[in-house]
Amino acid sequence: RVGTYEFDLHVKSNAYIGLDEKQTVSLTTLDNSVLPEYKIHPDDAELDDEPTLFEEMLNANVEQDSDSDSDDDSDDEDDNPKTTSLADKKAEMLKARKAAAAAAMMMTKMKRLKKFMLRSKGQHSKRNLSPSL
């Protein structure tokens, strides 16, 4: 929405009393027709084709696993070289990114569950150690 908006910005110190600050910040938003056309820099556009750090790590693990399976699969690939289009490569990258995101989400859920279980286990053991009246 076009207009001027005011926000209260609070900066608080967790170490010292009396250093807290409060400032009022004004932001003015403009209509899209007033803004210049958004142009992506060519170097930034090329970054979409590059794998992220997480994808590189995931692909490194996949390559290590595939090397240990069997070597007779590689002979078949030499006889039939694959030619893939740019659209196919992008589709494969998108699929890999979705799989990587799903794996990252699962790892996060597992870590949260582990923390919860450890926390609840600690609370139960403290309850059991307290003397009953």
C-alpha positions as CSV (number, residue, x, y, z in Angstrom):
1,R,0.0,0.0,0.0
2,V,1.2,3.4,-0.9
3,G,1.8,5.8,2.1
4,T,4.0,6.7,5.0
5,Y,4.4,4.3,7.8
6,E,5.9,4.9,11.2
7,F,7.5,2.2,13.3
8,D,9.0,2.2,16.8
9,L,12.5,0.7,16.7
10,H,13.6,-0.7,20.1
11,V,17.3,-1.5,20.6
12,K,17.9,-3.2,23.9
13,S,21.1,-4.2,25.6
14,N,21.2,-7.6,27.3
15,A,24.4,-6.6,29.2
16,Y,24.0,-3.1,30.5
17,I,21.1,-1.3,32.2
18,G,20.2,2.1,30.8
19,L,21.6,1.6,27.2
20,D,18.2,0.8,25.7
21,E,17.1,3.1,22.9
22,K,13.8,3.7,21.2
23,Q,13.6,5.5,17.8
24,T,10.7,6.2,15.6
25,V,11.4,5.2,12.0
26,S,9.4,6.5,9.1
27,L,9.1,4.6,5.8
28,T,7.5,5.9,2.7
29,T,6.2,3.4,0.1
30,L,5.8,4.2,-3.5
31,D,3.5,2.9,-6.3
32,N,5.0,0.4,-8.6
33,S,4.6,2.7,-11.6
34,V,7.0,5.2,-10.0
35,L,9.7,2.7,-9.4
36,P,12.4,1.9,-12.0
37,E,12.2,-1.3,-13.9
38,Y,13.9,-4.2,-12.0
39,K,16.7,-5.7,-14.0
40,I,18.7,-8.7,-12.8
41,H,22.4,-8.4,-13.2
42,P,23.8,-11.2,-15.5
43,D,26.1,-12.5,-12.8
44,D,23.2,-12.8,-10.4
45,A,21.1,-14.6,-13.1
46,E,23.9,-17.1,-13.5
47,L,23.9,-17.9,-9.8
48,D,20.5,-19.6,-10.2
49,D,22.3,-22.3,-12.3
50,E,25.0,-22.9,-9.6
51,P,24.3,-25.4,-6.8
52,T,24.1,-24.1,-3.3
53,L,26.6,-25.2,-0.6
54,F,24.1,-27.7,0.8
55,E,23.5,-29.2,-2.7
56,E,27.2,-29.5,-3.2
57,M,27.6,-31.4,0.0
58,L,24.6,-33.6,-0.8
59,N,25.9,-34.4,-4.2
60,A,29.3,-35.2,-2.8
61,N,27.7,-37.8,-0.6
62,V,25.7,-39.2,-3.4
63,E,28.8,-39.5,-5.6
64,Q,30.7,-41.3,-2.9
65,D,27.9,-43.7,-2.4
66,S,27.5,-44.4,-6.2
67,D,31.3,-45.1,-6.5
68,S,31.1,-47.9,-4.1
69,D,28.1,-49.7,-5.7
70,S,29.5,-51.3,-8.8
71,D,31.7,-50.4,-11.8
72,D,29.8,-52.3,-14.5
73,D,27.2,-49.4,-14.6
74,S,29.8,-47.0,-15.9
75,D,30.5,-49.2,-18.9
76,D,26.9,-48.9,-20.1
77,E,27.0,-45.1,-19.8
78,D,30.1,-44.9,-22.0
79,D,28.3,-46.7,-24.8
80,N,25.2,-44.4,-24.6
81,P,26.2,-40.8,-23.8
82,K,23.4,-38.8,-22.5
83,T,22.4,-35.5,-24.0
84,T,20.3,-33.3,-21.8
85,S,18.8,-30.0,-22.6
86,L,19.0,-26.9,-20.4
87,A,15.3,-27.4,-19.4
88,D,16.0,-31.0,-18.3
89,K,19.0,-29.9,-16.3
90,K,17.0,-27.2,-14.6
91,A,14.2,-29.7,-13.8
92,E,16.8,-32.1,-12.3
93,M,18.3,-29.2,-10.3
94,L,14.8,-28.2,-9.0
95,K,14.1,-31.8,-8.1
96,A,17.5,-32.0,-6.3
97,R,16.8,-28.8,-4.4
98,K,13.4,-30.0,-3.3
99,A,14.9,-33.2,-2.1
100,A,17.7,-31.3,-0.2
101,A,15.1,-29.0,1.3
102,A,13.1,-32.0,2.5
103,A,16.2,-33.6,4.0
104,A,17.1,-30.3,5.7
105,M,13.5,-30.0,7.1
106,M,13.6,-33.6,8.3
107,M,17.0,-33.0,10.1
108,T,15.6,-29.9,11.8
109,K,12.6,-31.9,13.0
110,M,14.8,-34.7,14.3
111,K,17.0,-32.2,16.2
112,R,13.9,-30.5,17.8
113,L,12.5,-33.9,18.7
114,K,15.8,-34.9,20.3
115,K,16.0,-31.7,22.3
116,F,12.4,-32.2,23.5
117,M,13.1,-35.8,24.5
118,L,16.2,-34.9,26.4
119,R,14.5,-31.9,28.1
120,S,11.5,-34.0,29.1
121,K,13.8,-36.9,30.2
122,G,15.7,-34.5,32.5
123,Q,12.5,-33.1,34.0
124,H,11.2,-36.6,34.8
125,S,14.5,-37.6,36.4
126,K,14.4,-34.5,38.6
127,R,10.9,-35.3,39.6
128,N,11.9,-38.9,40.5
129,L,14.8,-37.7,42.6
130,S,12.7,-35.3,44.7
131,P,11.6,-36.8,48.0
132,S,7.9,-37.4,48.3
133,L,6.1,-36.0,51.3
